[in-house]
Amino acid sequence: MSNYLTLRNTGWLVTALVSFMLIFSGFNKVIGSEEMVRNFTSINLLPYLALVGIAELLSVGLLIYSRTTLYGSILITSIMSAAAVIHLSYMGGSGILMPIMIGVFSWVAYYLRNK
């Protein structure tokens, strides 16, 4: 019987988790959901709402494709680092844990898939 719980498969599982979260978030930003519009208006970044959403969707595509996983991890980490700084600056640190976790998990996925 084959062992399905390998490091590579665990890496794909973490990739799927990160991808699901970023696809949901990016799609909501691209279509301009009410919550995202309210959040970006409160921090005066509303003109960049769709651009951030497209960048998140692009980073997911890069993360999923095996040859560009490194670039996807770098882009996700950059976006999530900016999100963490904005959460610290404008929102008083509330909700900072999620962007940090997504950034770290993108590197965990990269490491496990390429080990």
Backbone atoms as SQL, in Angstrom:
CREATE TABLE atoms (id INTEGER PRIMARY KEY, chain TEXT, resi INTEGER, resn TEXT, atom TEXT, x REAL, y REAL, z REAL);
INSERT INTO atoms VALUES
  (1, 'A', 1, 'MET', 'N', 0.831, -1.178, 0.000),
  (2, 'A', 1, 'MET', 'CA', 0.000, 0.000, 0.000),
  (3, 'A', 1, 'MET', 'C', 0.879, 1.246, 0.000),
  (4, 'A', 2, 'SER', 'N', 0.518, 2.198, -0.799),
  (5, 'A', 2, 'SER', 'CA', 1.305, 3.420, -0.937),
  (6, 'A', 2, 'SER', 'C', 1.098, 4.344, 0.251),
  (7, 'A', 3, 'ASN', 'N', 2.130, 5.080, 0.564),
  (8, 'A', 3, 'ASN', 'CA', 2.048, 6.074, 1.626),
  (9, 'A', 3, 'ASN', 'C', 1.675, 7.419, 1.003),
  (10, 'A', 4, 'TYR', 'N', 0.507, 7.920, 1.333),
  (11, 'A', 4, 'TYR', 'CA', 0.027, 9.159, 0.730),
  (12, 'A', 4, 'TYR', 'C', 0.455, 10.399, 1.489),
  (13, 'A', 5, 'LEU', 'N', 0.884, 10.254, 2.724),
  (14, 'A', 5, 'LEU', 'CA', 1.260, 11.399, 3.534),
  (15, 'A', 5, 'LEU', 'C', 2.769, 11.617, 3.434),
  (16, 'A', 6, 'THR', 'N', 3.205, 12.043, 2.267),
  (17, 'A', 6, 'THR', 'CA', 4.608, 12.353, 2.050),
  (18, 'A', 6, 'THR', 'C', 4.806, 13.851, 2.229),
  (19, 'A', 7, 'LEU', 'N', 6.061, 14.275, 2.290),
  (20, 'A', 7, 'LEU', 'CA', 6.338, 15.703, 2.424),
  (21, 'A', 7, 'LEU', 'C', 5.823, 16.479, 1.217),
  (22, 'A', 8, 'ARG', 'N', 5.985, 15.891, 0.047),
  (23, 'A', 8, 'ARG', 'CA', 5.530, 16.567, -1.173),
  (24, 'A', 8, 'ARG', 'C', 4.011, 16.735, -1.175),
  (25, 'A', 9, 'ASN', 'N', 3.288, 15.701, -0.786),
  (26, 'A', 9, 'ASN', 'CA', 1.820, 15.799, -0.737),
  (27, 'A', 9, 'ASN', 'C', 1.364, 16.768, 0.346),
  (28, 'A', 10, 'THR', 'N', 2.086, 16.795, 1.463),
  (29, 'A', 10, 'THR', 'CA', 1.773, 17.768, 2.504),
  (30, 'A', 10, 'THR', 'C', 2.008, 19.185, 1.981),
  (31, 'A', 11, 'GLY', 'N', 3.054, 19.362, 1.198),
  (32, 'A', 11, 'GLY', 'CA', 3.301, 20.659, 0.566),
  (33, 'A', 11, 'GLY', 'C', 2.167, 21.072, -0.346),
  (34, 'A', 12, 'TRP', 'N', 1.628, 20.121, -1.100),
  (35, 'A', 12, 'TRP', 'CA', 0.486, 20.436, -1.967),
  (36, 'A', 12, 'TRP', 'C', -0.761, 20.760, -1.151),
  (37, 'A', 13, 'LEU', 'N', -0.908, 20.115, -0.007),
  (38, 'A', 13, 'LEU', 'CA', -2.039, 20.410, 0.869),
  (39, 'A', 13, 'LEU', 'C', -1.935, 21.830, 1.427),
  (40, 'A', 14, 'VAL', 'N', -0.747, 22.216, 1.855),
  (41, 'A', 14, 'VAL', 'CA', -0.540, 23.582, 2.346),
  (42, 'A', 14, 'VAL', 'C', -0.716, 24.583, 1.207),
  (43, 'A', 15, 'THR', 'N', -0.255, 24.236, 0.013),
  (44, 'A', 15, 'THR', 'CA', -0.464, 25.097, -1.155),
  (45, 'A', 15, 'THR', 'C', -1.946, 25.296, -1.421),
  (46, 'A', 16, 'ALA', 'N', -2.718, 24.233, -1.317),
  (47, 'A', 16, 'ALA', 'CA', -4.166, 24.338, -1.538),
  (48, 'A', 16, 'ALA', 'C', -4.814, 25.231, -0.487),
  (49, 'A', 17, 'LEU', 'N', -4.374, 25.137, 0.749),
  (50, 'A', 17, 'LEU', 'CA', -4.923, 25.969, 1.818),
  (51, 'A', 17, 'LEU', 'C', -4.620, 27.447, 1.570),
  (52, 'A', 18, 'VAL', 'N', -3.370, 27.758, 1.279),
  (53, 'A', 18, 'VAL', 'CA', -2.983, 29.145, 1.002),
  (54, 'A', 18, 'VAL', 'C', -3.693, 29.654, -0.246),
  (55, 'A', 19, 'SER', 'N', -3.770, 28.824, -1.269),
  (56, 'A', 19, 'SER', 'CA', -4.418, 29.233, -2.516),
  (57, 'A', 19, 'SER', 'C', -5.892, 29.523, -2.308),
  (58, 'A', 20, 'PHE', 'N', -6.569, 28.674, -1.561),
  (59, 'A', 20, 'PHE', 'CA', -7.992, 28.896, -1.300),
  (60, 'A', 20, 'PHE', 'C', -8.215, 30.232, -0.605),
  (61, 'A', 21, 'MET', 'N', -7.408, 30.517, 0.404),
  (62, 'A', 21, 'MET', 'CA', -7.579, 31.761, 1.148),
  (63, 'A', 21, 'MET', 'C', -7.297, 32.981, 0.274),
  (64, 'A', 22, 'LEU', 'N', -6.255, 32.919, -0.538),
  (65, 'A', 22, 'LEU', 'CA', -5.909, 34.072, -1.369),
  (66, 'A', 22, 'LEU', 'C', -6.835, 34.226, -2.566),
  (67, 'A', 23, 'ILE', 'N', -7.341, 33.136, -3.106),
  (68, 'A', 23, 'ILE', 'CA', -8.308, 33.242, -4.201),
  (69, 'A', 23, 'ILE', 'C', -9.579, 33.902, -3.702),
  (70, 'A', 24, 'PHE', 'N', -10.043, 33.491, -2.544),
  (71, 'A', 24, 'PHE', 'CA', -11.240, 34.095, -1.964),
  (72, 'A', 24, 'PHE', 'C', -11.029, 35.584, -1.705),
  (73, 'A', 25, 'SER', 'N', -9.911, 35.922, -1.096),
  (74, 'A', 25, 'SER', 'CA', -9.609, 37.314, -0.787),
  (75, 'A', 25, 'SER', 'C', -9.411, 38.146, -2.057),
  (76, 'A', 26, 'GLY', 'N', -8.645, 37.618, -2.997),
  (77, 'A', 26, 'GLY', 'CA', -8.390, 38.347, -4.239),
  (78, 'A', 26, 'GLY', 'C', -9.643, 38.552, -5.066),
  (79, 'A', 27, 'PHE', 'N', -10.487, 37.530, -5.122),
  (80, 'A', 27, 'PHE', 'CA', -11.731, 37.650, -5.876),
  (81, 'A', 27, 'PHE', 'C', -12.642, 38.712, -5.254),
  (82, 'A', 28, 'ASN', 'N', -12.718, 38.739, -3.926),
  (83, 'A', 28, 'ASN', 'CA', -13.528, 39.757, -3.263),
  (84, 'A', 28, 'ASN', 'C', -12.999, 41.162, -3.511),
  (85, 'A', 29, 'LYS', 'N', -11.701, 41.300, -3.635),
  (86, 'A', 29, 'LYS', 'CA', -11.120, 42.611, -3.930),
  (87, 'A', 29, 'LYS', 'C', -11.360, 43.007, -5.377),
  (88, 'A', 30, 'VAL', 'N', -11.261, 42.074, -6.294),
  (89, 'A', 30, 'VAL', 'CA', -11.465, 42.393, -7.708),
  (90, 'A', 30, 'VAL', 'C', -12.910, 42.796, -7.977),
  (91, 'A', 31, 'ILE', 'N', -13.865, 42.078, -7.389),
  (92, 'A', 31, 'ILE', 'CA', -15.272, 42.438, -7.630),
  (93, 'A', 31, 'ILE', 'C', -15.721, 43.603, -6.762),
  (94, 'A', 32, 'GLY', 'N', -14.911, 43.982, -5.766),
  (95, 'A', 32, 'GLY', 'CA', -15.240, 45.127, -4.933),
  (96, 'A', 32, 'GLY', 'C', -16.359, 44.856, -3.949),
  (97, 'A', 33, 'SER', 'N', -16.213, 43.811, -3.158),
  (98, 'A', 33, 'SER', 'CA', -17.239, 43.493, -2.168),
  (99, 'A', 33, 'SER', 'C', -17.341, 44.627, -1.149),
  (100, 'A', 34, 'GLU', 'N', -18.486, 44.698, -0.511),
  (101, 'A', 34, 'GLU', 'CA', -18.768, 45.811, 0.403),
  (102, 'A', 34, 'GLU', 'C', -17.747, 45.896, 1.540),
  (103, 'A', 35, 'GLU', 'N', -17.378, 44.754, 2.096),
  (104, 'A', 35, 'GLU', 'CA', -16.418, 44.740, 3.197),
  (105, 'A', 35, 'GLU', 'C', -15.046, 45.237, 2.759),
  (106, 'A', 36, 'MET', 'N', -14.605, 44.790, 1.587),
  (107, 'A', 36, 'MET', 'CA', -13.293, 45.214, 1.091),
  (108, 'A', 36, 'MET', 'C', -13.283, 46.703, 0.765),
  (109, 'A', 37, 'VAL', 'N', -14.356, 47.176, 0.162),
  (110, 'A', 37, 'VAL', 'CA', -14.444, 48.608, -0.146),
  (111, 'A', 37, 'VAL', 'C', -14.401, 49.421, 1.139),
  (112, 'A', 38, 'ARG', 'N', -15.110, 48.988, 2.158),
  (113, 'A', 38, 'ARG', 'CA', -15.115, 49.694, 3.445),
  (114, 'A', 38, 'ARG', 'C', -13.720, 49.675, 4.072),
  (115, 'A', 39, 'ASN', 'N', -13.044, 48.522, 4.041),
  (116, 'A', 39, 'ASN', 'CA', -11.701, 48.432, 4.620),
  (117, 'A', 39, 'ASN', 'C', -10.697, 49.306, 3.886),
  (118, 'A', 40, 'PHE', 'N', -10.714, 49.263, 2.570),
  (119, 'A', 40, 'PHE', 'CA', -9.757, 50.042, 1.798),
  (120, 'A', 40, 'PHE', 'C', -10.075, 51.527, 1.839),
  (121, 'A', 41, 'THR', 'N', -11.342, 51.896, 2.011),
  (122, 'A', 41, 'THR', 'CA', -11.712, 53.303, 2.162),
  (123, 'A', 41, 'THR', 'C', -11.206, 53.840, 3.493),
  (124, 'A', 42, 'SER', 'N', -11.276, 53.027, 4.533),
  (125, 'A', 42, 'SER', 'CA', -10.842, 53.484, 5.858),
  (126, 'A', 42, 'SER', 'C', -9.339, 53.740, 5.916),
  (127, 'A', 43, 'ILE', 'N', -8.572, 53.096, 5.068),
  (128, 'A', 43, 'ILE', 'CA', -7.123, 53.319, 5.055),
  (129, 'A', 43, 'ILE', 'C', -6.677, 54.134, 3.837),
  (130, 'A', 44, 'ASN', 'N', -7.633, 54.708, 3.129),
  (131, 'A', 44, 'ASN', 'CA', -7.377, 55.586, 1.976),
  (132, 'A', 44, 'ASN', 'C', -6.600, 54.895, 0.851),
  (133, 'A', 45, 'LEU', 'N', -6.907, 53.639, 0.593),
  (134, 'A', 45, 'LEU', 'CA', -6.262, 52.900, -0.501),
  (135, 'A', 45, 'LEU', 'C', -7.282, 52.342, -1.493),
  (136, 'A', 46, 'LEU', 'N', -8.455, 52.936, -1.537),
  (137, 'A', 46, 'LEU', 'CA', -9.509, 52.421, -2.412),
  (138, 'A', 46, 'LEU', 'C', -9.103, 52.343, -3.888),
  (139, 'A', 47, 'PRO', 'N', -8.329, 53.306, -4.435),
  (140, 'A', 47, 'PRO', 'CA', -7.953, 53.182, -5.853),
  (141, 'A', 47, 'PRO', 'C', -7.123, 51.937, -6.168),
  (142, 'A', 48, 'TYR', 'N', -6.512, 51.332, -5.156),
  (143, 'A', 48, 'TYR', 'CA', -5.638, 50.184, -5.372),
  (144, 'A', 48, 'TYR', 'C', -6.310, 48.858, -5.050),
  (145, 'A', 49, 'LEU', 'N', -7.590, 48.874, -4.792),
  (146, 'A', 49, 'LEU', 'CA', -8.315, 47.664, -4.391),
  (147, 'A', 49, 'LEU', 'C', -8.223, 46.569, -5.448),
  (148, 'A', 50, 'ALA', 'N', -8.555, 46.882, -6.683),
  (149, 'A', 50, 'ALA', 'CA', -8.521, 45.876, -7.753),
  (150, 'A', 50, 'ALA', 'C', -7.090, 45.434, -8.047),
  (151, 'A', 51, 'LEU', 'N', -6.142, 46.358, -7.966),
  (152, 'A', 51, 'LEU', 'CA', -4.740, 46.009, -8.225),
  (153, 'A', 51, 'LEU', 'C', -4.217, 45.007, -7.200),
  (154, 'A', 52, 'VAL', 'N', -4.561, 45.202, -5.938),
  (155, 'A', 52, 'VAL', 'CA', -4.140, 44.264, -4.891),
  (156, 'A', 52, 'VAL', 'C', -4.799, 42.899, -5.115),
  (157, 'A', 53, 'GLY', 'N', -6.070, 42.908, -5.510),
  (158, 'A', 53, 'GLY', 'CA', -6.761, 41.653, -5.796),
  (159, 'A', 53, 'GLY', 'C', -6.138, 40.897, -6.959),
  (160, 'A', 54, 'ILE', 'N', -5.793, 41.602, -8.007),
  (161, 'A', 54, 'ILE', 'CA', -5.147, 40.972, -9.157),
  (162, 'A', 54, 'ILE', 'C', -3.774, 40.427, -8.771),
  (163, 'A', 55, 'ALA', 'N', -3.041, 41.171, -7.949),
  (164, 'A', 55, 'ALA', 'CA', -1.728, 40.702, -7.495),
  (165, 'A', 55, 'ALA', 'C', -1.865, 39.428, -6.664),
  (166, 'A', 56, 'GLU', 'N', -2.895, 39.354, -5.826),
  (167, 'A', 56, 'GLU', 'CA', -3.111, 38.140, -5.037),
  (168, 'A', 56, 'GLU', 'C', -3.446, 36.955, -5.932),
  (169, 'A', 57, 'LEU', 'N', -4.293, 37.171, -6.912),
  (170, 'A', 57, 'LEU', 'CA', -4.648, 36.079, -7.831),
  (171, 'A', 57, 'LEU', 'C', -3.445, 35.649, -8.663),
  (172, 'A', 58, 'LEU', 'N', -2.634, 36.600, -9.093),
  (173, 'A', 58, 'LEU', 'CA', -1.421, 36.283, -9.841),
  (174, 'A', 58, 'LEU', 'C', -0.449, 35.482, -8.980),
  (175, 'A', 59, 'SER', 'N', -0.313, 35.864, -7.727),
  (176, 'A', 59, 'SER', 'CA', 0.606, 35.147, -6.846),
  (177, 'A', 59, 'SER', 'C', 0.154, 33.706, -6.612),
  (178, 'A', 60, 'VAL', 'N', -1.158, 33.486, -6.568),
  (179, 'A', 60, 'VAL', 'CA', -1.671, 32.117, -6.426),
  (180, 'A', 60, 'VAL', 'C', -1.322, 31.295, -7.661),
  (181, 'A', 61, 'GLY', 'N', -1.484, 31.892, -8.832),
  (182, 'A', 61, 'GLY', 'CA', -1.123, 31.190, -10.057),
  (183, 'A', 61, 'GLY', 'C', 0.349, 30.823, -10.093),
  (184, 'A', 62, 'LEU', 'N', 1.191, 31.740, -9.643),
  (185, 'A', 62, 'LEU', 'CA', 2.624, 31.455, -9.597),
  (186, 'A', 62, 'LEU', 'C', 2.954, 30.392, -8.559),
  (187, 'A', 63, 'LEU', 'N', 2.242, 30.393, -7.446),
  (188, 'A', 63, 'LEU', 'CA', 2.490, 29.402, -6.400),
  (189, 'A', 63, 'LEU', 'C', 2.083, 28.005, -6.841),
  (190, 'A', 64, 'ILE', 'N', 1.002, 27.898, -7.558),
  (191, 'A', 64, 'ILE', 'CA', 0.497, 26.582, -7.968),
  (192, 'A', 64, 'ILE', 'C', 1.376, 25.960, -9.053),
  (193, 'A', 65, 'TYR', 'N', 1.819, 26.765, -10.010),
  (194, 'A', 65, 'TYR', 'CA', 2.634, 26.243, -11.114),
  (195, 'A', 65, 'TYR', 'C', 4.022, 25.883, -10.587),
  (196, 'A', 66, 'SER', 'N', 4.443, 24.658, -10.784),
  (197, 'A', 66, 'SER', 'CA', 5.645, 24.118, -10.143),
  (198, 'A', 66, 'SER', 'C', 6.930, 24.871, -10.475),
  (199, 'A', 67, 'ARG', 'N', 7.060, 25.360, -11.675),
  (200, 'A', 67, 'ARG', 'CA', 8.298, 26.039, -12.047),
  (201, 'A', 67, 'ARG', 'C', 8.415, 27.437, -11.451),
  (202, 'A', 68, 'THR', 'N', 7.302, 28.020, -11.035),
  (203, 'A', 68, 'THR', 'CA', 7.323, 29.385, -10.522),
  (204, 'A', 68, 'THR', 'C', 6.900, 29.474, -9.056),
  (205, 'A', 69, 'THR', 'N', 6.998, 28.373, -8.340),
  (206, 'A', 69, 'THR', 'CA', 6.593, 28.365, -6.936),
  (207, 'A', 69, 'THR', 'C', 7.405, 29.348, -6.107),
  (208, 'A', 70, 'LEU', 'N', 8.685, 29.466, -6.383),
  (209, 'A', 70, 'LEU', 'CA', 9.534, 30.399, -5.650),
  (210, 'A', 70, 'LEU', 'C', 9.036, 31.832, -5.829),
  (211, 'A', 71, 'TYR', 'N', 8.732, 32.206, -7.069),
  (212, 'A', 71, 'TYR', 'CA', 8.267, 33.567, -7.333),
  (213, 'A', 71, 'TYR', 'C', 6.902, 33.825, -6.699),
  (214, 'A', 72, 'GLY', 'N', 6.063, 32.817, -6.682),
  (215, 'A', 72, 'GLY', 'CA', 4.770, 32.942, -6.018),
  (216, 'A', 72, 'GLY', 'C', 4.927, 33.153, -4.526),
  (217, 'A', 73, 'SER', 'N', 5.842, 32.427, -3.912),
  (218, 'A', 73, 'SER', 'CA', 6.097, 32.600, -2.479),
  (219, 'A', 73, 'SER', 'C', 6.647, 33.981, -2.177),
  (220, 'A', 74, 'ILE', 'N', 7.523, 34.464, -3.031),
  (221, 'A', 74, 'ILE', 'CA', 8.080, 35.814, -2.838),
  (222, 'A', 74, 'ILE', 'C', 6.982, 36.865, -2.963),
  (223, 'A', 75, 'LEU', 'N', 6.122, 36.737, -3.965),
  (224, 'A', 75, 'LEU', 'CA', 5.047, 37.710, -4.162),
  (225, 'A', 75, 'LEU', 'C', 4.029, 37.653, -3.030),
  (226, 'A', 76, 'ILE', 'N', 3.685, 36.458, -2.590),
  (227, 'A', 76, 'ILE', 'CA', 2.741, 36.320, -1.470),
  (228, 'A', 76, 'ILE', 'C', 3.331, 36.933, -0.210),
  (229, 'A', 77, 'THR', 'N', 4.594, 36.670, 0.053),
  (230, 'A', 77, 'THR', 'CA', 5.235, 37.236, 1.236),
  (231, 'A', 77, 'THR', 'C', 5.270, 38.757, 1.168),
  (232, 'A', 78, 'SER', 'N', 5.522, 39.309, -0.004),
  (233, 'A', 78, 'SER', 'CA', 5.530, 40.764, -0.162),
  (234, 'A', 78, 'SER', 'C', 4.159, 41.361, 0.100),
  (235, 'A', 79, 'ILE', 'N', 3.133, 40.762, -0.469),
  (236, 'A', 79, 'ILE', 'CA', 1.771, 41.263, -0.283),
  (237, 'A', 79, 'ILE', 'C', 1.350, 41.135, 1.177),
  (238, 'A', 80, 'MET', 'N', 1.643, 40.007, 1.780),
  (239, 'A', 80, 'MET', 'CA', 1.235, 39.790, 3.167),
  (240, 'A', 80, 'MET', 'C', 2.051, 40.639, 4.143),
  (241, 'A', 81, 'SER', 'N', 3.295, 40.945, 3.801),
  (242, 'A', 81, 'SER', 'CA', 4.083, 41.851, 4.642),
  (243, 'A', 81, 'SER', 'C', 3.477, 43.246, 4.617),
  (244, 'A', 82, 'ALA', 'N', 3.072, 43.689, 3.441),
  (245, 'A', 82, 'ALA', 'CA', 2.405, 44.996, 3.341),
  (246, 'A', 82, 'ALA', 'C', 1.088, 44.992, 4.106),
  (247, 'A', 83, 'ALA', 'N', 0.359, 43.892, 4.039),
  (248, 'A', 83, 'ALA', 'CA', -0.902, 43.794, 4.780),
  (249, 'A', 83, 'ALA', 'C', -0.651, 43.844, 6.285),
  (250, 'A', 84, 'ALA', 'N', 0.408, 43.182, 6.741),
  (251, 'A', 84, 'ALA', 'CA', 0.729, 43.206, 8.175),
  (252, 'A', 84, 'ALA', 'C', 1.098, 44.616, 8.631),
  (253, 'A', 85, 'VAL', 'N', 1.846, 45.326, 7.819),
  (254, 'A', 85, 'VAL', 'CA', 2.220, 46.706, 8.163),
  (255, 'A', 85, 'VAL', 'C', 0.985, 47.594, 8.210),
  (256, 'A', 86, 'ILE', 'N', 0.079, 47.416, 7.271),
  (257, 'A', 86, 'ILE', 'CA', -1.154, 48.217, 7.268),
  (258, 'A', 86, 'ILE', 'C', -2.012, 47.878, 8.477),
  (259, 'A', 87, 'HIS', 'N', -2.076, 46.610, 8.840),
  (260, 'A', 87, 'HIS', 'CA', -2.835, 46.228, 10.030),
  (261, 'A', 87, 'HIS', 'C', -2.226, 46.853, 11.285),
  (262, 'A', 88, 'LEU', 'N', -0.908, 46.926, 11.345),
  (263, 'A', 88, 'LEU', 'CA', -0.259, 47.561, 12.489),
  (264, 'A', 88, 'LEU', 'C', -0.473, 49.071, 12.492),
  (265, 'A', 89, 'SER', 'N', -0.347, 49.698, 11.323),
  (266, 'A', 89, 'SER', 'CA', -0.396, 51.151, 11.231),
  (267, 'A', 89, 'SER', 'C', -1.791, 51.720, 11.402),
  (268, 'A', 90, 'TYR', 'N', -2.729, 51.196, 10.637),
  (269, 'A', 90, 'TYR', 'CA', -4.051, 51.803, 10.577),
  (270, 'A', 90, 'TYR', 'C', -5.090, 51.111, 11.452),
  (271, 'A', 91, 'MET', 'N', -4.900, 49.850, 11.749),
  (272, 'A', 91, 'MET', 'CA', -5.926, 49.098, 12.467),
  (273, 'A', 91, 'MET', 'C', -5.500, 48.727, 13.880),
  (274, 'A', 92, 'GLY', 'N', -4.412, 49.279, 14.350),
  (275, 'A', 92, 'GLY', 'CA', -3.983, 49.046, 15.714),
  (276, 'A', 92, 'GLY', 'C', -3.505, 47.637, 16.002),
  (277, 'A', 93, 'GLY', 'N', -3.128, 46.899, 14.992),
  (278, 'A', 93, 'GLY', 'CA', -2.608, 45.547, 15.186),
  (279, 'A', 93, 'GLY', 'C', -3.652, 44.453, 15.181),
  (280, 'A', 94, 'SER', 'N', -4.919, 44.816, 15.032),
  (281, 'A', 94, 'SER', 'CA', -5.951, 43.773, 15.005),
  (282, 'A', 94, 'SER', 'C', -5.905, 43.035, 13.672),
  (283, 'A', 95, 'GLY', 'N', -5.937, 41.739, 13.727),
  (284, 'A', 95, 'GLY', 'CA', -5.943, 40.927, 12.516),
  (285, 'A', 95, 'GLY', 'C', -4.590, 40.758, 11.865),
  (286, 'A', 96, 'ILE', 'N', -3.515, 41.004, 12.600),
  (287, 'A', 96, 'ILE', 'CA', -2.181, 40.905, 12.005),
  (288, 'A', 96, 'ILE', 'C', -1.722, 39.463, 11.850),
  (289, 'A', 97, 'LEU', 'N', -2.300, 38.562, 12.607),
  (290, 'A', 97, 'LEU', 'CA', -1.837, 37.175, 12.609),
  (291, 'A', 97, 'LEU', 'C', -2.088, 36.475, 11.267),
  (292, 'A', 98, 'MET', 'N', -3.215, 36.741, 10.635),
  (293, 'A', 98, 'MET', 'CA', -3.555, 36.037, 9.394),
  (294, 'A', 98, 'MET', 'C', -2.589, 36.348, 8.248),
  (295, 'A', 99, 'PRO', 'N', -2.250, 37.614, 7.960),
  (296, 'A', 99, 'PRO', 'CA', -1.274, 37.836, 6.880),
  (297, 'A', 99, 'PRO', 'C', 0.086, 37.209, 7.156),
  (298, 'A', 100, 'ILE', 'N', 0.499, 37.226, 8.412),
  (299, 'A', 100, 'ILE', 'CA', 1.788, 36.619, 8.752),
  (300, 'A', 100, 'ILE', 'C', 1.733, 35.113, 8.534),
  (301, 'A', 101, 'MET', 'N', 0.639, 34.484, 8.953),
  (302, 'A', 101, 'MET', 'CA', 0.507, 33.036, 8.776),
  (303, 'A', 101, 'MET', 'C', 0.467, 32.649, 7.299),
  (304, 'A', 102, 'ILE', 'N', -0.237, 33.418, 6.476),
  (305, 'A', 102, 'ILE', 'CA', -0.311, 33.104, 5.053),
  (306, 'A', 102, 'ILE', 'C', 1.076, 33.215, 4.421),
  (307, 'A', 103, 'GLY', 'N', 1.829, 34.258, 4.781),
  (308, 'A', 103, 'GLY', 'CA', 3.188, 34.403, 4.256),
  (309, 'A', 103, 'GLY', 'C', 4.093, 33.257, 4.661),
  (310, 'A', 104, 'VAL', 'N', 4.012, 32.858, 5.908),
  (311, 'A', 104, 'VAL', 'CA', 4.843, 31.744, 6.397),
  (312, 'A', 104, 'VAL', 'C', 4.422, 30.433, 5.739),
  (313, 'A', 105, 'PHE', 'N', 3.128, 30.199, 5.638),
  (314, 'A', 105, 'PHE', 'CA', 2.652, 28.960, 5.018),
  (315, 'A', 105, 'PHE', 'C', 3.016, 28.867, 3.537),
  (316, 'A', 106, 'SER', 'N', 3.130, 30.013, 2.848),
  (317, 'A', 106, 'SER', 'CA', 3.553, 29.945, 1.446),
  (318, 'A', 106, 'SER', 'C', 4.984, 29.435, 1.345),
  (319, 'A', 107, 'TRP', 'N', 5.842, 29.812, 2.308),
  (320, 'A', 107, 'TRP', 'CA', 7.210, 29.300, 2.305),
  (321, 'A', 107, 'TRP', 'C', 7.283, 27.855, 2.761),
  (322, 'A', 108, 'VAL', 'N', 6.418, 27.471, 3.683),
  (323, 'A', 108, 'VAL', 'CA', 6.359, 26.066, 4.098),
  (324, 'A', 108, 'VAL', 'C', 5.954, 25.201, 2.901),
  (325, 'A', 109, 'ALA', 'N', 4.968, 25.671, 2.152),
  (326, 'A', 109, 'ALA', 'CA', 4.522, 24.935, 0.958),
  (327, 'A', 109, 'ALA', 'C', 5.655, 24.818, -0.057),
  (328, 'A', 110, 'TYR', 'N', 6.371, 25.921, -0.279),
  (329, 'A', 110, 'TYR', 'CA', 7.498, 25.891, -1.220),
  (330, 'A', 110, 'TYR', 'C', 8.550, 24.887, -0.766),
  (331, 'A', 111, 'TYR', 'N', 8.901, 24.911, 0.508),
  (332, 'A', 111, 'TYR', 'CA', 9.939, 24.026, 1.027),
  (333, 'A', 111, 'TYR', 'C', 9.514, 22.559, 0.920),
  (334, 'A', 112, 'LEU', 'N', 8.291, 22.268, 1.329),
  (335, 'A', 112, 'LEU', 'CA', 7.856, 20.869, 1.319),
  (336, 'A', 112, 'LEU', 'C', 7.708, 20.319, -0.098),
  (337, 'A', 113, 'ARG', 'N', 7.258, 21.140, -1.015),
  (338, 'A', 113, 'ARG', 'CA', 7.087, 20.661, -2.387),
  (339, 'A', 113, 'ARG', 'C', 8.409, 20.463, -3.113),
  (340, 'A', 114, 'ASN', 'N', 9.458, 21.199, -2.712),
  (341, 'A', 114, 'ASN', 'CA', 10.730, 21.131, -3.416),
  (342, 'A', 114, 'ASN', 'C', 11.820, 20.428, -2.620),
  (343, 'A', 115, 'LYS', 'N', 11.457, 19.735, -1.583),
  (344, 'A', 115, 'LYS', 'CA', 12.445, 19.016, -0.777),
  (345, 'A', 115, 'LYS', 'C', 12.821, 17.717, -1.444);
